[in-house]
Amino acid sequence: MKKYSFTRNPGLKIMALVFATFLWLIVVNIDNPVSSDTYFNIPVTIINDDIITQEGNVYRVIDEQNVNVIVYAKRQTLQNINADDIVATADIREMDTDTGLVPITVTIPEYAGDYESAQAIPRNLQIKTEKTGKKVLSLTVDTQGTTPRDGYVLGDMTVNPERITLTGSESMVDQIETAVAAIDVEGISKDTDVRADLILYDANGNEMTNSQISNNLGEDGITVHVEVLQTKTVPVEFSTSGTPAEGYQVTGITSEPESIQICGRSDVLTDVTAIAVPASELNIEGASGRIERTIDITPYLPEGISLVDENTGSVNATVIIEEEGTRSVDFLVSSIRINNLSENLQVVYEPDAEITLRFSGSEELLDILDISNAVSVDLTDYKEPGTYDVPVKVNVPQGITLVNDVTVRLILEEKPDEPAAEEG
């Protein structure tokens, strides 16, 4: 039997080994080739910045401090790399002092040796060195459009701390105009301490970035104590002083608005049923006609009570003074009964328009006079579109007389054509 020696034809065996290795490399690279992938918004960490700060200066980054990173590696490796694995650093020691450019170095520590290269786009971070600026501002509160629970309003809001010290590059600090403690009060119904976010604004009301501005808030941050008050709607009550002219009497007092919204602690608010305006505000001495006054009711709010809207403190009061045995009634035009309106016409009038009807009779009958269903107009003679002053008819009970003839201005218009019904 013929035996084969391992040492026979060594040249052929070596060539076969080299070819097999080469073929294996080709197969591996075809199956798992080197490719690239881009990772976006990788934050750049600045190191050795004490080189700048120890001289009493500060720095700020021009443009963005985030970069995109292109990584070259085998496909299988790229599939495992996440953006959080990538570390981008800018070493101030390598800064070009003439341009302020600092090279960005990218590493992927968990995959060291498993990737070919990684580079940042852009490759440099630009730094501007400036003198340190400092500004102390009072904090104001902004509820950011949020509102408390229905039936409640915000009372006093106390910020802690009341002021804030800001430091940073001189050019940026100089732009800061206001510092705001922004809070969310949506749906709250009791006094609450709310954590606030710091927002900085320039002189034009534009929000500024806080990333390159330091403050003295520390870990405690900003807290706002929010007082929450309950609301209530109550009438405004008036009385008069003095005596009207002989033969005249007060037949009513009206006001606009008739009621107002107030707020306060619930225990105080419970006892308030109306806002009473003293008689001295409406002196009718010797009057023989209506008296109208605009009165600031704010001084007459009970202690611990305030207006929900401070701009609603002015109330227009009207004292109606008429001859004895007469009574004037303001009647809404929309409440007038329309009779005999042509089928092709419709009536138009101004919203809330009124007419004044004046009656005479005994005080007993005038006191119980009810004309809610007694006022009408007859449009038999009005067949064409137009604007007409139409006589008003009032059916009054025996013993009551309508003193003045009254007309109402009505606009008659053609009815719009109704859409034709669709055939089934």
C-alpha positions in Angstrom: 0.0 0.0 0.0 1.3 3.4 -1.1 1.7 6.0 1.7 1.6 9.8 1.3 3.9 12.0 3.2 2.7 15.4 4.6 5.9 16.9 3.5 5.5 16.1 -0.2 4.9 19.0 -2.5 5.3 21.7 0.2 5.1 24.5 -2.3 1.6 23.4 -3.5 0.4 23.1 0.0 1.5 26.6 1.0 -0.1 28.0 -2.2 -3.3 26.2 -1.3 -3.3 27.7 2.2 -2.7 31.2 1.0 -5.5 30.9 -1.6 -7.9 29.5 1.0 -7.1 32.4 3.4 -7.6 34.9 0.6 -10.9 33.3 -0.4 -12.0 33.4 3.3 -11.3 37.1 3.5 -13.2 37.7 0.3 -16.2 35.8 1.6 -16.1 37.5 5.0 -16.0 41.0 3.4 -18.7 40.2 1.0 -20.9 39.0 3.8 -19.9 41.6 6.4 -18.5 44.6 4.5 -17.2 47.9 5.9 -19.8 50.6 5.5 -20.7 53.9 7.2 -23.6 55.3 9.2 -24.4 58.8 10.4 -25.5 59.6 13.9 -27.2 62.9 14.5 -27.2 65.5 17.3 -24.3 64.1 19.3 -23.5 66.5 22.2 -20.0 67.8 22.4 -18.4 67.9 25.9 -15.9 70.7 26.4 -12.9 69.7 28.6 -10.1 71.7 30.2 -12.2 74.9 30.0 -10.5 76.0 33.2 -7.8 77.3 30.9 -10.2 80.1 30.1 -12.2 80.5 33.4 -9.1 80.6 35.6 -8.2 83.9 34.0 -11.6 85.4 35.0 -13.1 85.0 31.5 -16.0 83.0 30.2 -16.6 81.4 26.8 -19.6 80.7 24.7 -20.1 78.3 21.8 -20.8 79.9 18.4 -23.7 78.1 16.7 -24.6 74.6 17.9 -22.8 72.5 20.5 -24.2 69.3 18.9 -22.7 67.6 15.8 -23.4 64.7 13.5 -20.9 61.8 13.5 -20.0 59.5 10.6 -18.8 56.0 11.8 -17.0 53.6 9.5 -17.2 49.9 10.7 -18.2 46.5 9.7 -21.9 46.2 9.0 -22.6 44.0 12.1 -20.8 46.4 14.3 -22.7 49.4 13.0 -26.0 47.6 13.7 -25.0 47.5 17.4 -23.8 51.1 17.9 -26.3 53.6 19.3 -26.0 57.4 19.4 -25.6 57.2 23.2 -22.4 55.1 22.8 -20.6 57.9 20.9 -18.5 60.4 22.9 -17.5 63.7 21.3 -15.1 66.0 23.1 -13.5 69.4 22.4 -10.3 70.0 24.3 -9.6 73.7 25.0 -5.9 72.9 25.1 -6.0 72.3 21.4 -7.9 75.5 20.6 -6.5 77.8 17.9 -6.4 81.1 19.8 -6.5 83.1 16.6 -9.7 81.6 15.2 -11.2 80.1 18.4 -11.6 76.7 16.6 -11.3 73.6 18.8 -11.0 70.2 17.1 -13.7 67.6 18.0 -12.5 64.1 18.9 -14.9 61.2 18.5 -14.6 57.9 20.3 -16.8 54.9 20.9 -15.4 53.4 24.1 -17.6 50.3 24.2 -16.5 49.4 20.7 -12.9 50.3 20.8 -11.0 48.4 18.1 -14.2 47.2 16.5 -14.7 50.3 14.2 -12.3 51.8 11.6 -12.9 55.5 12.2 -15.4 58.1 13.4 -15.4 61.8 12.6 -17.6 64.8 13.5 -19.4 67.0 11.1 -18.4 69.8 11.5 -14.9 68.8 12.7 -14.4 71.9 14.9 -16.3 73.7 17.6 -15.9 77.5 17.6 -15.4 79.2 20.9 -15.6 82.9 21.7 -13.8 84.1 24.8 -15.3 87.1 26.6 -15.2 88.9 29.9 -17.6 87.7 32.5 -21.0 89.5 32.7 -23.3 89.6 35.7 -26.9 90.7 36.2 -29.4 90.6 39.1 -33.1 90.5 38.1 -36.4 90.3 40.0 -38.4 87.2 39.1 -41.9 87.6 37.8 -44.5 84.8 37.5 -46.1 83.6 34.3 -48.9 81.0 34.4 -48.3 80.3 30.7 -52.0 80.4 29.8 -53.1 77.7 32.2 -56.1 78.3 34.4 -57.3 77.0 37.8 -60.4 75.0 38.3 -63.8 76.6 37.3 -65.1 78.8 40.2 -61.6 79.7 41.3 -59.1 82.5 40.4 -55.5 83.1 41.3 -54.7 85.4 44.2 -51.3 86.5 45.3 -48.3 84.6 44.0 -45.0 84.7 46.0 -41.7 83.7 44.3 -38.9 82.1 46.1 -36.3 83.4 45.6 -37.5 86.9 44.7 -34.4 87.7 42.7 -31.9 85.7 40.6 -28.2 86.3 39.8 -27.2 85.5 36.2 -23.6 85.1 35.0 -22.2 84.4 31.6 -20.5 86.0 28.7 -20.8 89.8 28.8 -22.5 90.0 25.4 -25.2 87.4 26.3 -25.9 88.7 29.8 -26.4 92.2 28.5 -29.2 91.0 26.2 -31.3 89.6 29.1 -34.1 91.9 30.0 -36.5 89.8 32.1 -36.4 86.6 34.1 -39.7 84.7 34.4 -40.8 81.9 36.7 -43.1 79.9 34.5 -45.7 77.7 36.3 -48.6 75.3 35.4 -51.7 76.0 37.5 -54.1 74.0 35.3 -57.1 72.8 37.4 -55.8 73.7 40.9 -58.4 74.6 43.6 -56.4 75.3 46.7 -53.2 77.1 47.8 -50.2 75.3 46.3 -46.4 75.5 46.1 -45.5 75.0 42.5 -42.1 74.3 41.0 -41.3 76.8 38.3 -39.1 76.8 35.1 -36.8 79.7 34.5 -37.3 81.5 31.2 -35.2 84.4 30.1 -36.3 87.1 27.6 -34.5 89.8 25.7 -35.8 93.4 25.3 -37.9 92.3 22.3 -39.7 89.6 24.2 -37.7 86.8 22.5 -36.9 83.7 24.6 -33.2 83.2 25.2 -31.3 80.0 25.6 -30.2 79.2 29.2 -27.5 76.7 28.2 -24.6 79.1 28.4 -26.0 81.3 31.3 -25.3 80.3 34.9 -27.5 81.2 37.9 -27.4 80.9 41.6 -30.5 78.8 42.0 -28.7 75.6 42.9 -30.6 72.3 43.3 -33.6 74.0 45.0 -34.6 75.9 41.8 -37.6 78.2 41.9 -40.8 77.7 43.9 -44.0 79.8 43.6 -46.6 79.9 46.4 -49.9 80.3 44.6 -53.0 81.6 46.5 -56.2 80.3 45.1 -59.5 82.2 45.7 -63.1 81.2 45.2 -65.4 83.3 43.0 -69.0 84.4 43.4 -71.4 86.5 41.4 -73.4 89.0 43.5 -75.8 91.9 42.7 -75.0 95.5 43.2 -77.5 97.3 45.4 -78.2 101.0 45.3 -80.2 103.4 47.5 -80.8 107.2 47.2 -80.4 110.2 49.3 -82.5 113.4 49.1 -86.0 114.1 47.9 -87.1 114.5 44.3 -89.1 117.6 43.1 -92.7 118.0 44.3 -95.0 115.7 42.4 -92.2 113.3 41.4 -91.1 110.0 42.8 -88.4 107.3 42.4 -89.9 104.4 40.4 -86.8 102.3 40.1 -83.0 102.1 40.1 -81.1 100.1 37.4 -77.5 99.4 36.9 -75.1 98.1 34.2 -73.9 95.6 35.0 -76.5 94.5 37.5 -74.1 92.0 39.2 -70.3 91.5 39.4 -67.9 88.7 40.0 -66.0 88.9 43.3 -63.4 86.6 44.8 -62.0 85.8 48.2 -61.4 83.1 50.8 -64.4 80.8 51.0 -65.1 81.6 54.7 -65.3 85.3 53.9 -67.1 84.9 50.6 -70.0 83.0 52.2 -71.2 86.0 54.1 -71.3 88.3 51.1 -74.7 88.4 49.3 -74.5 91.8 47.6 -72.4 94.9 47.2 -74.2 97.7 48.9 -73.4 101.2 47.5 -74.2 104.0 50.0 -77.1 106.4 49.4 -74.7 109.3 49.3 -73.5 108.2 45.8 -77.0 108.9 44.3 -78.3 112.2 45.6 -81.7 113.0 43.9 -82.6 116.2 45.8 -85.0 118.3 43.6 -84.7 116.0 40.6 -87.6 115.7 38.1 -86.0 113.3 35.6 -83.6 110.4 35.3 -80.3 110.7 37.1 -77.3 108.7 35.7 -74.0 108.3 37.6 -70.9 106.2 37.0 -69.8 104.9 40.3 -66.6 103.2 41.4 -67.8 100.4 43.7 -64.3 99.2 44.6 -64.2 101.2 47.9 -67.4 99.4 49.0 -66.1 95.8 48.7 -66.0 94.0 52.0 -62.6 93.4 53.6 -60.9 90.4 52.1 -63.0 90.6 48.9 -61.8 91.8 45.5 -63.0 91.9 42.0 -62.2 89.0 39.7 -61.5 91.6 37.0 -60.2 94.8 38.4 -61.5 96.7 35.3 -65.1 96.0 36.2 -65.2 98.4 39.2 -67.1 101.1 37.3 -70.9 100.6 37.4 -73.4 102.8 35.5 -76.4 103.5 37.8 -79.7 105.1 36.7 -82.3 106.4 39.0 -85.8 106.6 37.3 -87.8 109.6 38.6 -91.3 110.1 37.2 -94.4 112.2 37.9 -96.6 110.6 40.5 -99.3 108.5 38.7 -97.0 107.7 35.8 -94.7 104.8 34.9 -92.2 104.3 32.1 -91.4 100.8 30.8 -88.5 99.9 28.5 -89.6 97.1 26.2 -87.5 95.0 24.0 -88.3 95.2 20.3 -87.7 91.5 19.9 -90.6 90.9 22.3 -93.2 92.8 20.2 -95.8 90.5 18.7 -95.8 90.8 14.9 -99.3 90.5 13.2 -100.2 90.1 9.5 -96.6 89.9 8.1 -96.5 89.1 4.4 -95.4 85.6 3.6 -92.6 86.8 1.4 -91.1 89.2 4.0 -89.2 88.9 7.2 -88.6 91.5 10.0 -85.1 92.7 10.9 -84.2 94.8 14.0 -81.1 95.6 16.0 -80.3 93.1 18.8 -81.3 94.5 22.3 -83.2 97.5 20.7 -85.8 98.9 23.0 -88.8 101.3 23.0 -90.0 103.3 26.0 -93.7 103.2 26.9 -95.1 105.7 29.4 -98.3 105.0 31.3 -100.5 106.8 33.7 -103.0 105.6 36.3 -103.3 104.8 39.9 -100.2 103.8 41.9 -101.9 100.5 42.8 -102.5 99.6 39.2 -99.2 100.8 37.9 -97.4 98.7 40.6 -98.9 95.5 39.1 -98.8 96.5 35.5 -97.6 93.6 33.2 -97.4 94.3 29.5 -95.2 91.3 28.6 -97.8 89.9 26.1 -99.7 93.1 25.4 -97.4 94.9 22.9 -97.9 94.4 19.1 -97.6 95.9 15.6 -100.0 95.4 12.6 -98.1 95.0 9.3 -101.2 94.7 7.1 -100.3 97.8 5.1 -96.6 97.0 4.7 -96.3 94.8 1.6 -92.9 95.9 0.2 -89.3 95.6 1.5 -88.1 98.8 3.2 -87.6 100.6 6.5 -90.7 101.7 8.3 -91.7 103.5 11.5 -94.7 101.4 12.6 -97.2 102.4 15.3 -97.1 100.3 18.4 -100.3 99.0 20.0 -100.6 98.2 23.7 -103.5 96.5 25.3 -103.7 98.0 28.8 -106.1 97.1 31.5 -108.9 99.5 32.5 -107.6 102.4 34.6 -104.3 102.5 32.8 -103.6 104.9 29.9 -100.7 104.9 27.4 -99.5 108.5 27.7 -97.5 108.8 24.5 -97.9 107.5 20.9 -95.0 105.1 20.2 -93.6 103.9 16.9 -90.9 101.3 16.3 -88.5 101.2 13.4 -88.6 97.9 11.6 -86.7 96.7 8.5 -88.7 94.5 6.1 -86.6 92.3 3.8 -87.4 89.7 1.2 -87.1 86.1 2.6 -84.3 84.2 1.0 -85.3 81.5 -1.4 -85.6 78.1 0.1 -83.5 75.3 -1.5 -85.7 73.1 -3.7 -86.5 69.8 -2.2 -84.7 66.8 -3.7 -86.9 64.3 -5.5 -87.0 60.9 -4.1 
